[in-house]
Amino acid sequence: MRILIVMVLTVGVALPAVAGDFIKIDNKDRFVSLIQNRDLTRFGIRLSVTPTGDIEGRAFGREVSGAWQWSSGYFCRELYWGSRNLGANCQAVAVQGSTLRFISDRGQGEFADLVLR
C-alpha cells in the first residue's frame, strides 16, 4: 500500500516522459484551475489539494496531510500518510480529460494517475 501512496503520492510504472494524450501542465494557474473545489481519487484514495497549498484526505484508511507549492514548472509536495513521513518530491503533472498524472522526481520517476471528482 505504501507504494500506492507515495505519488502525490507516486506509484505505478517508471516513465521517462509524459506519454500518450497527456498534456503537461506548465504553470500553477492551470494546475489550480483543475484542482480547485475538486478531489483527487483512485481506489482507496481521496485527496483534496487546495489552491492555498494544503493536501488533506485519506488513503487506505489513514489520514493524509501535507503541503505543496509550484516551483519551476513542478508540483513540489511534502506528505504524511498517517504518521509516516513520505518526504518531499517535485513532480511533473499532466492532464488527460479528468485524469491527472503525477510523475515523481521531476518527471523522471514513477507515476500515479488520479481522477478529478
VENPEMO-V327350 format. One record per residue. N is the residue number from 1. PSI is psi in degrees with one decimal (999 if undefined). BURIAL is b if it has 9 or more other ideal C-beta (glycine too) atoms within 8 Angstrom, else e. D_CENTER is the distance of its C-alpha to the mean C-alpha in whole Angstrom. Layout:
n = {N:N}
psi = {PSI:PSI}
burial = {BURIAL:BURIAL}
d_center = {D_CENTER:D_CENTER}
//
This chain:
n = {1:2:3:4:5:6:7:8:9:10:11:12:13:14:15:16:17:18:19:20:21:22:23:24:25:26:27:28:29:30:31:32:33:34:35:36:37:38:39:40:41:42:43:44:45:46:47:48:49:50:51:52:53:54:55:56:57:58:59:60:61:62:63:64:65:66:67:68:69:70:71:72:73:74:75:76:77:78:79:80:81:82:83:84:85:86:87:88:89:90:91:92:93:94:95:96:97:98:99:100:101:102:103:104:105:106:107:108:109:110:111:112:113:114:115:116:117}
psi = {-34.8:-39.8:-41.1:-31.4:-27.8:-21.6:-101.7:5.4:-60.1:117.0:175.3:-126.3:143.6:134.2:108.9:-22.3:164.0:127.7:167.6:-143.1:12.9:138.4:124.8:137.2:120.2:-13.1:157.2:-41.7:-42.6:-44.1:-48.7:-38.6:-27.8:-38.7:-16.1:127.2:26.1:159.1:153.5:125.7:156.3:157.9:118.6:-2.1:133.2:114.8:147.6:123.3:106.9:154.0:-21.7:0.4:12.0:151.0:127.4:155.2:-153.3:148.6:117.9:46.5:0.9:150.3:144.9:133.7:155.6:-167.4:155.8:160.6:159.8:127.3:117.6:40.1:10.2:148.9:108.7:121.2:153.2:137.1:142.3:137.3:103.4:-130.0:-1.8:122.4:115.0:-3.1:-173.0:148.6:135.1:130.6:141.3:146.5:137.4:158.1:144.0:107.3:-122.6:15.5:128.6:133.9:124.0:123.1:114.4:169.3:50.2:40.1:5.7:-3.8:-148.1:162.2:160.4:136.9:128.1:144.1:135.1:127.8:999}
burial = {e:e:e:b:b:b:b:b:b:b:b:b:e:e:b:e:e:b:e:e:e:b:e:e:b:e:e:e:e:b:b:b:e:b:b:e:e:e:b:b:b:b:e:e:b:b:b:b:b:b:e:e:e:b:b:b:b:b:b:b:e:e:b:b:e:b:e:b:e:b:e:e:e:b:b:b:b:e:b:b:b:e:e:e:e:b:e:e:b:b:b:b:b:b:b:b:e:e:b:b:b:b:b:b:b:e:b:e:b:b:b:b:b:b:b:b:e}
d_center = {16:15:13:11:10:9:6:3:5:7:10:12:15:15:15:17:16:14:17:18:18:15:15:13:12:14:15:13:16:14:11:12:15:12:10:14:15:13:11:8:10:11:15:15:11:11:9:10:8:12:13:15:12:12:10:12:12:13:13:16:18:17:16:12:12:11:11:10:12:12:14:16:14:11:8:9:8:11:10:13:13:17:19:17:16:13:13:12:10:10:8:9:7:10:11:14:16:13:11:8:7:5:8:9:12:12:12:14:13:11:9:7:8:7:10:11:14}
//
